[in-house]
Amino acid sequence: MTDISGIEISDSVEDLACYGFDASCLKEISPSLIAWPKTTEEVSRLVRYACDRGMSIVPRGAGTAMTGSAMPKDGNTLIISLEKMRKLLDINTKNMTALVEPGILNSTLQRDLHSLGLFYPPDPSSMNFCTIGGNVATNAGGPRAIKYGVTRDYVMELEAVLPDGTIICCGGKTHKRVVGYDLKNLLVGSEGTLAIVTKIRLKVLPSPEDVATLLVTFADIESAADAIDSILISGIIPRTLEFIDSGTLRVIEDFKPGVIPPDANALLLLEIDGNAQSIKKEAERIVSLCSSSGGQTSVATDAFSRDIIWEVRRSISPALYQFKPAKTNEDIVVPRDKIPELLSEVKKISQETSTDIFCFGHAGDGNIHVNIMTDSKDEGDRVKIERTIRRLFETTLRLGGALSGEHGIGITKAPYLNMELPDRQIALMRGIKQVFDPEGRLNPGKIFI
């Protein structure tokens, strides 16, 4: 039997309760054991220990997963929490790379790089408490994805532990590499079902010279959509182009009076970055384009005013929870030009199902967070939620979209996977899972039913 002496573990009732749920708000399932390794070798030993005892294994970062991907399937589970593997191991300023452990917080990495004049673009809304390992597991994006891309675009190399305890390294230190199948990119976004990532080498960029932040309000969604089209067609690529619908604005105003400008029924929050002179001209151009579509623009002139503008975006989640105690957040994505049609259809779905639905998100890349609001997630509300989700997904796919833009599939979206993917593709994916994990021990019950 594998020896795990020297590794921090617990089977206390309190610890098991804390690690039996994640941000999906699914019903808690207590695992049988929690472990907090500090090295790759310890992760490998833990995996072998679980295999010796026929236990399932769930790797976990900060538990911010919205789809249940960090939850145990049943009680016979070892949770391997990577939160204590949080070192920034190396920053190479010549090669513009950073080597980190999976438990480092996104915001910690951002802060440490900023002090050296460097920049890691992926910025999930949960960046202050989500981990880079979790970001890799879901291929996380964020508001800056429109200009800079998502996590996969910055992962150069991964060290990982396979479901039999073997340690592998895929990718490398070079910025270009075409040697065999790309296992590194296969692991990114696999939600911890193929391997447990223990080290991550990331590409980083020089920090932009300056940033300008703009808040634009409109009388209706159609005018906001016209402005989005005008901005992107003009050749300006904002680093952030966020959208908030009228229902969400009303909820924010109730939660924090005075934050939302009067008569706003749609709102865009934009940021542009780069050379100071260039972004000044781009900001002026954006103001003009938005004005032509009926928009009223406020431009941040310093860090304080920029923070006030972002307070609108940061207020969304607490405002929604105050409005109703339960919410289901779906992160569908559609082609940008289909956003107005999507929002129109969501309004119909809301009326037909008698359900409050609020939308906001990344208009620049068509990734909209659709929040289905209910008083609870008990059996009665669950039926309504599932009916609403299926209608939403049918509409999304009809418009040429996808069921998830950045949250992944996990448990909650697994029943709907075959709505988007044909059986042959799902079979190929199952085959890949079988090659990596023939006994099905690593994060079981995720992605596939």
N, C-alpha and C positions, 0 to 999 in steps of 0.2 A: 504493500500500500504506500501511496505517496505521502511523504512527511511534509506537513505545512507548519511545523514549529517555527516560531519567530515572526509569523505573519499575524497582523492584527485581525481578529475575527470576533464575531458576537452572535449569540442566539437569544439575546435578551428580548423579552416581549416588547419593550419600548423601541429597540432598534429595528426589530422586524416590522413593527407597525409603520415606522418612518420610511421604510424602503419598500412598502407594499403598494405604493401608488405613484403617479407622476402628474404632470399638468393636464392630462386628458380628463381628469376627474372621474375616471372609471372606478367601479367598486374595488375597494382595496383587497389585494390577495397577499397574505403574508408569506414570505419565503421561509426556508428552514434555516438559512445561515447567511450572514453578511460578512464580507471580507474587504479589507482596505489595503491592498498591496502598495508597495512603494517602488518596486522595480519590475522590469520585464520578466526577470527570472522568477519572481514571486507570482506574477500572473500565470506563467507557464505551469508552475507547481500547483496552483489552485485549480487550473483547468484539468490537470491530470488527477488531482484529488477528486473532483466532481465526477470525472469519467469512471474512476475506480468504484464509485458508490452509486452509479446510475442516476446522478442528479442532472437536472437542466442547469444551464448557465446563462445569466443575464448580465451583460456589461452595462454600466451605468455611469453617467457623468453627473450633472446637477439635477436631473429629474425634470427638466423643462419640456420634455417631449409632449406634444399636443395630441398624439395619436395612440398613446399607450405602449410605445416601443421600448420604454424603460421599465415595464412592469413584468413581474413573473407570470407565467401561464398557470402555475399551480404551486402548491406548498412545497413540493420536492425540488426546490430551486436554490442554487447558490447565487446570490447577487455579488458580483465583483465590482465594487465601487472604485472608480479611478480618481476620485476627488483629491487624494493625497499624492498623486503623481502630477504635480502642478508646477514643475520647474520650467523656467526659460533656460534651456541648456546652452544655447549659442546664438549670437547674432553676427553674421558675416556681412560687414558693410561693403566689401568689395564685390562679393557675389550677389548681394541683396537677397539674403536668405535668413530665415530664423528657424532654429530647431527647438521644438517644444515637446513637453509631455502632454498627454491628452486632458489632464485635469485642470490645466491653466485656464482661467477665465478669459473670454474674448476681450473684455475691457482691460484686464491686466496687461495682456499682450499689446493692445492698442496704446496704452499709457507708456509702457516701456519703450516701444518703438518710437513714439512721438518725441521722447526726450533725446533721441538720436537723429531726429529729422527724417524718420522713416514712417511708413504708412501701410497698414494691412486693411484693404478695403471692405471685405465682408463684415457687415454690421447688423446682425439680427436685432430685432427690437428688445430681445432679452439679453443683449450683450453684457449687461452688468452682472449677470449671474449664470449665463450659459457657458459651457466649456468648449474649447476648440475640438476636443474629441467628439463631443455631441454634434458640433457643427459638421465635422467630417462624416459622421454616421448618417446625417440627413441631407448632406450637401446643402447646408443652409445658405440663404441669400441675405436679404435685407434691403433697406431703401437705396443703397448705393449700387445695387446690382445692375441697374439700367446702364450705367457707364462702365463699371469695373468688373461685372460678372459675379459669379458665386464661388463658394468654397473650392469646388473642383478645379477652378481656373488657377488656384494658387498652391495646390498641393503638389509637391515635387517628389516626395519620398515618404514611404510609410514603413515603419517596423510594426509587425503584428504577430499575435499568437493565434495559431490555428486551433480548431476544436479538439485536436489530439495533443495539444501542448507544444507542438513544433513552433519555433520562432522563425519567421521569414522577414525579408526586407525587399520591397518592390519600389520601382522608381529609382531615383538617384539624385546626385548633387548637380547634375547638368540641367540646363534649361531646355534642352532638346534631347529626345531619346526615342528611338524606334527599334526596339529589340524584343521580338516576340509579342505575345498578347499583353495588353495593358492591364495587368492585375491591380496596379495602384488605383486606377480610375474605376475598376470594378468594385473595389472595397469602399470607395467614396460613395455615400448614399445607400449602402447596403444595410443600414440600420442595425449593425451589430449581429447580423445573421450569418456572416461568413468567417469573420475573424475578429479578434479584439485588438484594436490599434493601441500601441504603447509608445510610439514616438512619431512625430510629424515634422517634416521639413517643409516650410512654406516659402513661397516667393513673396517678397515685399517690395514696396515702391518708395520713391522719394516723396516726402510730404508735399502736398500742393502749396504753392506760395501764399495763396489767399482763398477765402471762401466767402460767397455772398448768399444770403438766405432771404427768400421772398415768400410772402403769404398772399394768396390771391383768392378773393371771394367772388361768387357768381350768383345770379338770380336763379339759375337752373342747371341741371346736369348737362344738357345739350350744349350750353355755352362753354362750360368747362371742358367738354370733349373737343369742341372746336379749337379751344386754346391749346390743348395738348397736341392736336394735329399740327397746328400752326408752328408751335415751338419746335417740334421734332423735324418737320419738313424744312424749317429754316436752316438746319445744319447744326443747331445748338444741341449738345447732348448734356443735359443736366446730370449731376451725380446723384440727385434725388428728385423724384417727381411723384409726390404722395397725393392721394385723393381721399376726401372724406365726404360722405353723402349727407343729405339733409337730416335724416332721422338721427344719425350719429351726432351731428352738430347740435341738435336739440337736447340730446341726452348730456352732452358735454356742458352745454349752457346751464342745465339744471344742476349739474354736479359742481360747476365752478362758474358762477355768474360773472359776466363781463369779459370772459375770455374770447367769445365768438363775436365778431362784428355783427351789428344789426342787419337784418334782411339777407343774411347769407344762407343760401340753400344748397350750395356746393362749394368746396374749398380745395385749393391746390397748395401744397407746400413744396417749394422748389429750393434746391441748392445748386450752385455752380462753383467750380473751383478751377484753379490754374494761375496763370500770370495775372497780377493785380490789374493791369491796364486792360487785358483781354476780358476779364470777367466784368469789369465796369461797363464795357461796351455791350457784352452779352446781357447783362442785367437790364440795361436800358432797352435793348431790343425785346426782351421778354415782357417788360412793362408795356411796351407799345403793342405787342401782339395780343396780350391779354386784354388790354384796353379795347382793342378792335373787336374782341369777343364779349365785351361788356363786363370785364373783370375789374375789380378794385384792388390795387396792389399796395402792400406795405413791404418795405425793404429794410432789413436789419442793418444798422450802421455800426454796431459794435457787438461784443460777446454777450452783453446783458440783453440787448434787444433780440439777438438771435435766440437766446434761451427762452425769452417770452414767447416767441413764435413757436418753438418746439414744444412748449408747454401744452399747446393745443393737442399735438400728436400724443404726448405722453399721458394726457388725461383720459384717453379713450378707454383703456382697459378698466381702471377703477370706476369710471362713469358708467360703463355697461353693467358692471357687477352691482352697482348701486341701483340701477334701473330694475334689474331682475337678478335673483340670486344664482341662476344657472344659465350658462351660455355654451353653445356648441360652435366652435370656430372652424370653418372650412376654408382652406387656402387655395381655391380654384384659380386657374389661369386661363385667359382667353387672348386671342390676337387683340392688339390695342384698339383697332378700329371697331371691335365688337363690344367694347365696354358699355356704351350707351344702351345697346340692345340687351346686354346681360342685365344691367340694372333695371331696365324696364320689365324684363321677365321676372326678376326677383321680386319686384313690387307686386306683380300678379300672383306669384306663388304665395307671398305674404298674405294677400287678401283672401286667396282661395283656401288657405290652410288655417286662417285666423291666427297667424303667428307673427310676432314682431321680428323683423329681420333688418339688421343694420350692416352697411358695407363701408369699408375703407381699405386702403392698401396702396400697392405700388403701381400706380397708373402707367408709369413709364415702361413697364414690361408686362402689363396686363394681369398681374398677380393681385387678385382682390380677395381680401379676407371677409367672408360672409358669415356674420354672427347671428345664429338662430337663438332667440331669447325665450326662455321658459322659466316657470316658477320652480321647477325641480327637474330631475331626470328619473323620476319614478316610472312605473310601467305605463301609466296613462300618457304622460308627457313623452316618454320614449317612443311610443307609436307615432305620435305627431312629428317628433324630430326625425325619425327614420323616413317617414313619408315626405317630409320637406326636403331632406337631403337627397333622396332619390330624384325628386323633381328638379332640384338644383343641378345635380350631376347630369341628368338627361339634357338639360338646357345647355350646360357648359360644353358637353361633347358635340351637340348639334352645331354649336358656334365654332367648332374646330379647336376647342381648348383641352385642358387636362385636369384630372381630379386633384392634383396636388402640385403646387409650385415650389414649396420649400419645407413642408412639414413631414413629408413621407407618407407611408401607408400604415405601418404599425398594425394595431388591432382594429381601430375604429373604421378604417377605410378598406380593410381586407375583403369584406363582403361585396364590395362594389368593384373590385379589381377587374373582373371580366366584363364590366361595362365598357372599359376603355381598351383593354388588351385582348387580342384573339387567343383562343386556346393554345395554338401552336407556340406563341411567344411565352405564355405562362408556363407551358411544358418545358421550354428551353431554360427558363429561369429556375424552375424546380430542379432541373438536371444540374445546373451550376451549384445550387444549394447542396445537392446530393454529393457532388464531387468534393466540396469543401467539408461537408458535415454529414457523412453517411448515416450517423446514428441520430441526427436531428436534435442534438443537445443544445446548440448555441442559439439563444433567443428564440425558442420555438413559439409558434402561433402568431408570428409577425409576418406581414406582407401577404402570405397565403393562408387560406382557411384550412 
